[in-house]
Amino acid sequence: MKQTRRDFLHSTTGLMGYAFAKPLVDIYKEKPKLSFSTLGCPKWTFNQIIKCAVDNGYQGIELRGINGQMDLPKCPEFSPAQIQDTLKQIQDNKLEIVNLGSSAHLHHKDPSKRKMHLDNAKRFIDLAQMINCPFIRVFPDDLPKDQKDEETLEFIITALQELGDYTKGSKVTVLLESHGKVVYSDMLQHIMQTTNHPKVGLIWDYMNMWSITKEPPQMVYDKLKKYIKHAHIKDGKLTAAKPDYTLLGEGEMPLTEALNALKNGGFKGYYSFEWEKVWHPEIQEPEIALPHYTQAIKKYL
């Protein structure tokens, strides 16, 4: 359709008015998306989880258990009797369930263990499809001493390929978290390149990596960014070579470098706060840590 001079002036005047009202660079600047893992609030009900997200400016929730039940497909919220009400509650509060954290480990050689973990991951894929969740998380996770590392990596790769194929026809993608002993960037890059599956990606947990490898986060991100779909954010101090968790900004992790790498590298996923209260009951309560995160991360993002 031909545009008249009047139409052109009308449209450009509107754009100029918007530009003067707001700096041009901000017009195209997307607000970072924040979520938190329910690993940080293991005793909370679903209602408490939702309320915390809404009250503290989170856009998403990463489910890793509800009210003590970590096997998410068994949660009553996802039973046939309740799942529609659960979905309505999420939608009414303008939230997203952004990731389901399974406990599936992909490094096992024993056929029965291998099948058990793969079947577990497939249950989570099925649930994710039912609740419109884009991702499920799986672990690499170990490099057993009785297996050659190359053999273990092959087990992980073939498991990821099988799970990626299982997602066919769904909107779900399987994400491998940088976790356990499989935290070196070269190793993760090899896994992703060899898996070479459109429905397989990475969760970047920079603290899991740096606390062991000391690889600079910017270098790690540059190497793995094409695979990174989700990020776990946390902070801590190294004690006896292991991290003790701190509130965001109060530790000694290279937090600024990791967040700058994500922000400047065009990361579009969720910056998900992983407060590991389940495994570390001594750390701050979720009533303190979860509200603190959305305020503390502002100075970085």
Summary of the structure (lengths in Angstrom):
residues: 301
radius of gyration: 20.9
end to end distance: 41.8
largest distance: 76.3
contacts: 957
relative contact order: 0.12
helix: 46%
strand: 20%
